[in-house]
């Protein structure tokens, strides 16, 4: 029987920091009219071993394409809350079948707080639905072993 890969206790991570744009998010009229600078940091969790083994970009996340997609969301339809923006960005990342989890930090350094400050951030972490296949299961492909009723590999 072929040896099954041992799951890693610490996931691999791809990080992109400082995707920046002038956008119109916020609850105040002046924020919607004038806009301001927003920045996004993203940390993806996925198994990079299949990509590394074959030096194959198709088996990992293309972070240039990811960054362009996140930038489009950042400058897209305005929302009131950073929390909403962070969720939209996380959903876009999790739509990639190779991404198992994501951490998004949205920065709003020019917010009006009435006091001196450096930055306002909202950070969220989201994971893929546990009933969906993991990166390792996708890499193994169909028919790689017995499966439960939910479609997960059995030991």
N, C-alpha and C positions, 0 to 999 in steps of 0.2 A: 504494500500500500504506500503511495507517495506521501512524503512528509508534508503536513499542513503548515503554512507559515504561522509563526507565533505572533499574536497581536502585540503591538508596541504599547508600553505603558504611557509613553509620552508621544503625542502625535507630532508628525512633521508639520512645519509651519512655513507659509509664504507670507511675507509682510510687505505692504506698500504704505509708506507714510507720507502725509502732506499733499494729497491730491487737493488742489486749491482752485476755487472759482469765486467769481462775483455772482451772487444769487440774491433772490428776493424772498427768503423765508422769514417768518416772524409774525407776531400777533398785532404789531402796530402798523398803522397806515404808512408811516414814513419808511418802515423796513421794506414794505412791499413796493413803495415808489422808488426809493433811492437804491435799495439793495445794500449789501455789504459782503465782506470776505467770509467765506466758510472754507474749512479744510476737513479732510477725512483721512483717518488712518484705518487700515484694514489688515487683519491677521486671519488668514485662512488656515484651517486644519485639514490635512489630507495626507494620504500615503504617497510620498514621492518616490518610493523604491522602484515601482514599475518604470517610471520615466527615467530614473537614474540608470537602471539596469540596461535599458536599450538606448539611452541618450535620445529619448523620443519626446518631443514637445507635445504630441497628441495625447500622451499619458499623464499630463500635468495641466495646471492652469496657466494659460498664457497671460502673464500679468500686464502686458501692454493692452491687450483686448479688455481685460477686466477693468483696468484703470480708465480706459475710454468710456466703458459702459457706466461706471460709477460717476464719472464726471458728467455724463449726460443726465443722470438722475439728479445730481447736485444742482445743475443749472436749469433743470426742467421745472415742472409744475410746482409752484410754491406751496409750502405747508406752514401751518402755524408753529408747530412744535419740533424741536430737534429730535425728540423721541420718535416722531412719525418719520422724519427723514432717515434716521438711523435704521428703523425697521425696513423701510423701502430698500435701502442699500444692502442690508443683510439678506433680504429676500432675493435680491438679484444675485448675490454671491451663492446662496444655497440652491439656486436654480441650476448651477453647474453640477452635474452628477458626480464629479470627483471630490467636491467639497463636502466634508462631514460636519464641520462647524465653522463659525465665523465670529470674530469680535470686531465690532465697528466702533470707532470713536469719532464723533462729529465735534469740530471746534468752531466756536463763534467768538473770535477774539475782539470784535468790535461791538459787542452787545452793550446796551445802555443799562448800567447797574446803579449809577449814581454814586459810586465809590471807585477808587482806583483798583484795578485788577489786571491780571495778565491774560487770562483766557477763561472761557466757559466751555465745558465739554459735557457731552452725554455719551456714555459708553454702554454698549449692550453686547451680550454674547448669546448667540442662537445656535442650536444644533439641528441637524436634519431629523426628520421624523424617524424614530427607531424602527419602524416597520419597513422603511425603505432600505435597499441594499447599501452596504458600506462600500467605500473605495476599494478595499481588499476583495470584497465579493464581486464587484464589477470587474476588477482586473483578472480575477480567476475565470470569469466567463461562465456561460450556462453549462449545466451538466457536470459541474466540478465535484459533486458529491450529493449526499442525501439532504433533503430540505424539509423543514417543518411546514405545518399548514399555513403559516404566515409567509412562507417563502424564504426564510432564513436558513443558512447552512446548519446542519446538525453536526455535532462533534464526531 
